[in-house]
Amino acid sequence: MTSHQPLDADSITLISFFLEHQKKIPNATGELTQLLTSIQTAAKTISSAVRRAGIIKLFGTSGTTNVQGEEVKKLDVLANELFINLLKSSYTVSIMVSEENETVIEVDKERQGKYMVAFDPLDGSSNIDCLVSIGSIFAIFKKPDNSVPTVKDALMSGRNVVAAGYVLYGSATMMVISTGDGVHGFMLDPTIGEFILTEHNLKIPKRGNIYSINEGYTHQWDEAIKEYVQNKKDPSKGKTYNARYVGSMVADIHRTIKYGGIFLYPATTASPKGKLRLLYECVPMAYIVSNAGGSASNGKIPILDIQPTNIHERTPIFLGSIEDVEEIVDIIKKQCNCS
């Protein structure tokens, strides 16, 4: 048995990394770093619960459904409560949007800060019981003023994001985050309980050779989506692609960033507005991928340009390597004769 290797003396923790970043920003107050500290605490606690879920009887459903009409897993409930309570106690947030809550979550006046956070506390929770990778997703917006927070404050486009990230609970636990200045990956070292910088300035290849889509819905796709996917299987249309689909958005996007290619979740006849949620799934992932040199579109406009009208609004999404996204968008525009 090999002995545990000590942490490198030059290792950089997530918080020390952002404290250094904070020093470069004129008039920085430290609130964003404080907020990220609370998010990483939630991620550490969720990671521990995921690792021990089978032992401490956190597998299975809670017996309820969420606002999306989906069965709520026991781990969903725990993750949601952790995010809400830790964000409230950070004194940096005035309002929150969660996948699990029908309405916005307001913070008591004496605890309010200047940020709004939208989050999916546990993405891919249908995969929990079979030990497939799952994750958490979040986007942080800055409230424009000190007025009393309202639902309107939660309905900001992705162009107002000041930071976004995801946490992947897989073979290791990793947080990938961007504040607009590159995309950086931090792996959780369980021996010291800290996220350590392991991936600095992640860049997605301009083109990949992997497409990721749930082909069980083929019969419900528009012709443009059928054409694109068929092209990726046909050697006469160029280089063929490999199909990879986990069913946890965090896992599929993390692979896409690392290896390139495209993640597709189009509209279907059953879900004509798309299925993935704009504020706490598509916007944060689009922000991260865009800052890594990739692209994200709903087939017509960039995801980050969509102005939400509902906190649980859904949208189609095509996200990944810039040339792959351009290709599917061109096919969509050709099929609908859009300019």
RODO-2510 file (C-alpha; in nm, 4 decimals, decimal comma):
residues 339
     n   res          X          Y          Z
     1     m     0,0000     0,0000     0,0000
     2     t     0,1398     0,3405    -0,0951
     3     s     0,1632     0,6139     0,1637
     4     h    -0,0384     0,9337     0,1302
     5     q     0,1509     1,1976    -0,0664
     6     p     0,1665     1,5339     0,1125
     7     l     0,0036     1,8364    -0,0486
     8     d     0,2448     2,0320    -0,2679
     9     a     0,3600     2,3484    -0,0920
    10     d     0,2744     2,5473    -0,4061
    11     s    -0,0855     2,4249    -0,4180
    12     i    -0,3498     2,6973    -0,4497
    13     t    -0,6867     2,6627    -0,2796
    14     l    -1,0058     2,7930    -0,4350
    15     i    -1,0445     3,0763    -0,1850
    16     s    -0,6787     3,1858    -0,1988
    17     f    -0,7106     3,1906    -0,5799
    18     f    -1,0097     3,4245    -0,5662
    19     l    -0,8612     3,6398    -0,2903
    20     e    -0,5693     3,6999    -0,5255
    21     h    -0,8157     3,7747    -0,8073
    22     q    -1,0061     4,0115    -0,5766
    23     k    -0,6935     4,2219    -0,5148
    24     k    -0,6847     4,3111    -0,8851
    25     i    -1,0370     4,4579    -0,8827
    26     p    -1,0683     4,8267    -0,7841
    27     n    -1,3019     4,8863    -0,4863
    28     a    -1,3648     4,5137    -0,4363
    29     t    -1,5497     4,4481    -0,1091
    30     g    -1,4800     4,0762    -0,0774
    31     e    -1,8516     3,9858    -0,0852
    32     l    -1,8165     3,7686    -0,3948
    33     t    -1,5314     3,5718    -0,2385
    34     q    -1,7423     3,5337     0,0763
    35     l    -2,0295     3,4062    -0,1362
    36     l    -1,8030     3,1558    -0,3149
    37     t    -1,6837     3,0356     0,0258
    38     s    -2,0430     2,9486     0,1188
    39     i    -2,0975     2,7705    -0,2125
    40     q    -1,7839     2,5617    -0,1679
    41     t    -1,8975     2,4678     0,1847
    42     a    -2,2280     2,3470     0,0397
    43     a    -2,0377     2,1522    -0,2267
    44     k    -1,8106     1,9859     0,0301
    45     t    -2,1081     1,8801     0,2420
    46     i    -2,3037     1,7491    -0,0576
    47     s    -1,9955     1,5610    -0,1785
    48     s    -1,9648     1,3895     0,1583
    49     a    -2,3351     1,3006     0,1567
    50     v    -2,3126     1,1616    -0,1994
    51     r    -2,0178     0,9401    -0,1029
    52     r    -2,2061     0,8006     0,1980
    53     a    -2,5623     0,8093     0,0603
    54     g    -2,6081     0,4321     0,0484
    55     i    -2,4719     0,3883     0,3996
    56     i    -2,6737     0,6633     0,5678
    57     k    -2,9913     0,5752     0,3751
    58     l    -3,0093     0,8808     0,1486
    59     f    -3,0930     0,6797    -0,1630
    60     g    -3,4506     0,6793    -0,2919
    61     t    -3,7231     0,9419    -0,3133
    62     s    -3,8600     1,1733    -0,0468
    63     g    -4,2183     1,0953    -0,1523
    64     t    -4,2783     1,4411    -0,3018
    65     t    -4,2514     1,6103    -0,6423
    66     n    -4,0951     1,9477    -0,7200
    67     v    -4,2291     2,2421    -0,9199
    68     q    -4,1097     2,0673    -1,2375
    69     g    -4,3321     1,7659    -1,1599
    70     e    -4,0256     1,5491    -1,0983
    71     e    -3,9830     1,3021    -0,8128
    72     v    -3,7679     1,4558    -0,5412
    73     k    -3,4815     1,2406    -0,4160
    74     k    -3,3719     1,2518    -0,0524
    75     l    -3,0377     1,3947    -0,1623
    76     d    -3,2240     1,6650    -0,3598
    77     v    -3,3866     1,7854    -0,0386
    78     l    -3,0583     1,7877     0,1538
    79     a    -2,8668     1,9672    -0,1241
    80     n    -3,1374     2,2318    -0,1634
    81     e    -3,1526     2,3039     0,2089
    82     l    -2,7738     2,3289     0,2259
    83     f    -2,7567     2,5809    -0,0584
    84     i    -3,0394     2,7933     0,0822
    85     n    -2,9165     2,7980     0,4422
    86     l    -2,5503     2,8573     0,3597
    87     l    -2,6297     3,1329     0,1094
    88     k    -2,8621     3,3037     0,3579
    89     s    -2,5957     3,2939     0,6285
    90     s    -2,3311     3,4397     0,3942
    91     y    -2,4858     3,7894     0,4231
    92     t    -2,4117     3,8409     0,0517
    93     v    -2,7398     3,7380    -0,1152
    94     s    -3,0770     3,9128    -0,1307
    95     i    -3,2736     3,6686    -0,3444
    96     m    -3,2356     3,3131    -0,4775
    97     v    -3,3892     3,0889    -0,7416
    98     s    -3,3771     2,7113    -0,6985
    99     e    -3,4976     2,4334    -0,9243
   100     e    -3,6742     2,2864    -0,6213
   101     n    -3,8728     2,5971    -0,5172
   102     e    -4,1763     2,7258    -0,7037
   103     t    -4,1154     3,0918    -0,6168
   104     v    -3,8078     3,3052    -0,5485
   105     i    -3,6453     3,2688    -0,2076
   106     e    -3,6072     3,6024    -0,0291
   107     v    -3,3447     3,6595     0,2379
   108     d    -3,4336     3,8393     0,5622
   109     k    -3,3558     4,2112     0,5356
   110     e    -3,0872     4,2070     0,8047
   111     r    -2,9008     3,9329     0,6136
   112     q    -2,9320     4,0723     0,2623
   113     g    -2,6362     4,1350     0,0319
   114     k    -2,6013     4,2588    -0,3246
   115     y    -2,6149     3,9304    -0,5170
   116     m    -2,8808     3,7035    -0,6664
   117     v    -2,8010     3,3331    -0,7047
   118     a    -2,9807     3,0841    -0,9300
   119     f    -2,8940     2,7188    -0,8704
   120     d    -2,9783     2,3582    -0,9415
   121     p    -2,8694     2,1996    -0,6121
   122     l    -2,8396     1,8473    -0,7509
   123     d    -2,8385     1,8005    -1,1272
   124     g    -2,8954     1,4500    -1,2648
   125     s    -3,0546     1,3238    -0,9456
   126     s    -3,2323     1,0436    -1,1333
   127     n    -2,8848     0,8870    -1,1548
   128     i    -2,8188     0,8965    -0,7783
   129     d    -2,9231     0,5431    -0,6903
   130     c    -2,7109     0,3814    -0,9651
   131     l    -2,3943     0,5772    -0,8723
   132     v    -2,3629     0,7724    -1,1980
   133     s    -2,1942     1,1149    -1,1764
   134     i    -2,4196     1,3995    -1,0625
   135     g    -2,3565     1,7658    -0,9869
   136     s    -2,4593     2,1133    -0,8730
   137     i    -2,4903     2,4206    -1,0986
   138     f    -2,5028     2,7896    -1,0047
   139     a    -2,5018     3,1393    -1,1538
   140     i    -2,4376     3,4584    -0,9578
   141     f    -2,5877     3,7916    -1,0650
   142     k    -2,5312     4,1331    -0,9108
   143     k    -2,8464     4,3164    -0,8033
   144     p    -2,8566     4,6548    -0,9834
   145     d    -2,9498     4,8615    -0,6753
   146     n    -3,0384     4,8490    -0,3045
   147     s    -3,4156     4,8386    -0,3554
   148     v    -3,6368     4,5745    -0,1965
   149     p    -3,5744     4,2499    -0,3906
   150     t    -3,8518     4,1280    -0,6207
   151     v    -3,9022     3,8543    -0,8794
   152     k    -3,7893     4,1065    -1,1430
   153     d    -3,4414     4,1050    -0,9881
   154     a    -3,4191     3,7328    -1,0628
   155     l    -3,5104     3,7755    -1,4298
   156     m    -3,1751     3,8895    -1,5648
   157     s    -3,0153     3,7686    -1,8851
   158     g    -2,6878     3,5798    -1,8870
   159     r    -2,5078     3,9018    -1,9820
   160     n    -2,5529     4,0081    -1,6178
   161     v    -2,3753     3,7051    -1,4703
   162     v    -2,0714     3,7941    -1,2583
   163     a    -1,9712     3,4340    -1,1805
   164     a    -2,0958     3,0849    -1,2568
   165     g    -1,9857     2,7325    -1,1926
   166     y    -2,0673     2,3700    -1,1459
   167     v    -1,9581     2,0949    -0,9113
   168     l    -1,9119     1,7432    -1,0448
   169     y    -1,9510     1,4575    -0,7968
   170     g    -1,7849     1,1818    -0,9974
   171     s    -1,4721     0,9712    -0,9558
   172     a    -1,3479     1,2837    -0,7802
   173     t    -1,5288     1,6017    -0,6765
   174     m    -1,4393     1,9024    -0,8903
   175     m    -1,5641     2,2606    -0,8973
   176     v    -1,5304     2,4438    -1,2288
   177     i    -1,5842     2,8172    -1,2038
   178     s    -1,5490     3,1408    -1,3962
   179     t    -1,5768     3,5052    -1,2970
   180     g    -1,5327     3,6156    -1,6581
   181     d    -1,1546     3,5894    -1,6488
   182     g    -1,0952     3,2346    -1,7684
   183     v    -1,2390     2,9031    -1,6516
   184     h    -1,0664     2,7193    -1,3694
   185     g    -1,1052     2,3737    -1,2158
   186     f    -1,0541     2,2921    -0,8479
   187     m    -1,0435     1,9327    -0,7252
   188     l    -1,1525     1,8500    -0,3710
   189     d    -0,8737     1,6897    -0,1692
   190     p    -1,0685     1,4872     0,0897
   191     t    -0,7640     1,4497     0,3127
   192     i    -0,7571     1,8223     0,3913
   193     g    -1,1109     1,9234     0,2909
   194     e    -1,0011     2,1890     0,0429
   195     f    -1,0618     2,2546    -0,3272
   196     i    -0,7196     2,2734    -0,4952
   197     l    -0,6496     2,4384    -0,8326
   198     t    -0,5764     2,1591    -1,0816
   199     e    -0,7021     2,3027    -1,4138
   200     h    -0,5976     2,6610    -1,4867
   201     n    -0,7566     2,8473    -1,7769
   202     l    -0,9504     2,5601    -1,9317
   203     k    -1,0047     2,5917    -2,3080
   204     i    -1,2503     2,3907    -2,5150
   205     p    -1,1212     2,2725    -2,8572
   206     k    -1,2656     2,4603    -3,1557
   207     r    -1,4052     2,1316    -3,2863
   208     g    -1,4444     1,7881    -3,1313
   209     n    -1,5564     1,4440    -3,2423
   210     i    -1,8247     1,3683    -2,9802
   211     y    -2,1956     1,4492    -2,9887
   212     s    -2,4079     1,4152    -2,6755
   213     i    -2,7854     1,3850    -2,7046
   214     n    -3,0649     1,1602    -2,5790
   215     e    -3,1458     0,9652    -2,8955
   216     g    -3,4507     0,8118    -2,7323
   217     y    -3,6341     1,1257    -2,8482
   218     t    -3,5316     1,0952    -3,2156
   219     h    -3,8948     1,0561    -3,3300
   220     q    -3,9798     1,3896    -3,1593
   221     w    -3,7005     1,6001    -3,3116
   222     d    -3,7261     1,8652    -3,5798
   223     e    -3,5795     1,7686    -3,9172
   224     a    -3,2738     1,9897    -3,8578
   225     i    -3,1720     1,7899    -3,5496
   226     k    -3,2291     1,4602    -3,7289
   227     e    -3,0148     1,5809    -4,0208
   228     y    -2,7306     1,6953    -3,7957
   229     v    -2,7150     1,3724    -3,5929
   230     q    -2,7382     1,1583    -3,9076
   231     n    -2,4528     1,3566    -4,0621
   232     k    -2,2355     1,2701    -3,7610
   233     k    -2,2917     0,8988    -3,8293
   234     d    -2,2424     0,9118    -4,2067
   235     p    -1,8801     0,8776    -4,3361
   236     s    -1,9842     1,0357    -4,6669
   237     k    -2,0626     1,3600    -4,4768
   238     g    -1,7145     1,3904    -4,3300
   239     k    -1,5539     1,2680    -4,0101
   240     t    -1,7937     1,0560    -3,8027
   241     y    -1,8466     1,1402    -3,4365
   242     n    -1,8726     0,9219    -3,1260
   243     a    -2,1948     0,9310    -2,9239
   244     r    -2,1634     0,9898    -2,5482
   245     y    -2,4574     1,0674    -2,3201
   246     v    -2,4532     1,0395    -1,9404
   247     g    -2,7869     1,2027    -1,8594
   248     s    -2,6340     1,4321    -1,5953
   249     m    -2,5827     1,7724    -1,7562
   250     v    -2,2781     1,8488    -1,5400
   251     a    -2,1022     1,5264    -1,6443
   252     d    -2,1868     1,5719    -2,0127
   253     i    -2,0737     1,9365    -2,0172
   254     h    -1,7523     1,8653    -1,8258
   255     r    -1,6574     1,6011    -2,0820
   256     t    -1,7481     1,8399    -2,3638
   257     i    -1,5221     2,1122    -2,2234
   258     k    -1,2343     1,8679    -2,1769
   259     y    -1,2560     1,6852    -2,5108
   260     g    -1,4581     1,9150    -2,7356
   261     g    -1,7690     1,8351    -2,9357
   262     i    -2,1288     1,9309    -2,8739
   263     f    -2,4057     1,8812    -2,6186
   264     l    -2,7564     1,9032    -2,7635
   265     y    -3,0887     1,9244    -2,5817
   266     p    -3,3317     2,0381    -2,8506
   267     a    -3,7020     2,1082    -2,8386
   268     t    -3,9261     1,8074    -2,9033
   269     t    -4,2886     1,7660    -2,9950
   270     a    -4,3554     1,6845    -2,6273
   271     s    -4,1461     1,9806    -2,5013
   272     p    -4,1701     2,2456    -2,7757
   273     k    -3,9989     2,5071    -2,5564
   274     g    -3,7165     2,2729    -2,4620
   275     k    -3,6704     2,0914    -2,1341
   276     l    -3,3641     2,2370    -1,9619
   277     r    -3,4152     2,5415    -1,7414
   278     l    -3,2657     2,8717    -1,8547
   279     l    -3,1640     3,0479    -1,5331
   280     y    -2,9978     2,7723    -1,3335
   281     e    -2,8916     2,5181    -1,5965
   282     c    -2,8415     2,6754    -1,9390
   283     v    -2,7158     3,0232    -1,8435
   284     p    -2,4408     2,9096    -1,6044
   285     m    -2,3226     2,6392    -1,8443
   286     a    -2,3328     2,8817    -2,1394
   287     y    -2,1321     3,1356    -1,9376
   288     i    -1,8656     2,8795    -1,8493
   289     v    -1,8381     2,7316    -2,1986
   290     s    -1,8289     3,0779    -2,3588
   291     n    -1,5483     3,1853    -2,1239
   292     a    -1,3624     2,8667    -2,2205
   293     g    -1,3763     2,9672    -2,5877
   294     g    -1,6878     2,7725    -2,6827
   295     s    -2,0397     2,8699    -2,7814
   296     a    -2,3983     2,8196    -2,6627
   297     s    -2,7164     2,8861    -2,8609
   298     n    -3,0863     2,8054    -2,8544
   299     g    -3,0621     2,7583    -3,2306
   300     k    -3,1463     3,1206    -3,3051
   301     i    -2,9619     3,3437    -3,0581
   302     p    -2,6904     3,2995    -2,7942
   303     i    -2,8223     3,1553    -2,4675
   304     l    -2,6704     3,4497    -2,2789
   305     d    -2,8840     3,6944    -2,4817
   306     i    -3,2184     3,5400    -2,3845
   307     q    -3,4249     3,7643    -2,1575
   308     p    -3,6091     3,5352    -1,9135
   309     t    -3,9760     3,6022    -1,8357
   310     n    -4,0206     3,3222    -1,5811
   311     i    -3,7807     3,1884    -1,3190
   312     h    -3,8385     2,8308    -1,4392
   313     e    -3,8336     2,9157    -1,8105
   314     r    -3,7078     2,6388    -2,0387
   315     t    -3,5067     2,6572    -2,3584
   316     p    -3,3473     2,4346    -2,6223
   317     i    -2,9679     2,4426    -2,6003
   318     f    -2,6740     2,3576    -2,8285
   319     l    -2,3475     2,4020    -2,6454
   320     g    -1,9821     2,3131    -2,6951
   321     s    -1,6990     2,3654    -2,9434
   322     i    -1,7559     2,6825    -3,1428
   323     e    -1,7361     2,5185    -3,4872
   324     d    -1,9701     2,2344    -3,3857
   325     v    -2,2302     2,4782    -3,2516
   326     e    -2,2023     2,6919    -3,5658
   327     e    -2,2693     2,3816    -3,7754
   328     i    -2,5946     2,2865    -3,6018
   329     v    -2,7135     2,6498    -3,5977
   330     d    -2,6507     2,6772    -3,9726
   331     i    -2,8600     2,3632    -4,0351
   332     i    -3,1425     2,4959    -3,8150
   333     k    -3,1431     2,8302    -3,9976
   334     k    -3,1387     2,6561    -4,3360
   335     q    -3,4320     2,4320    -4,2424
   336     c    -3,6456     2,7230    -4,1188
   337     n    -3,5189     2,9643    -4,3889
   338     c    -3,4025     3,2018    -4,1152
   339     s    -3,1389     3,4621    -4,1908
***
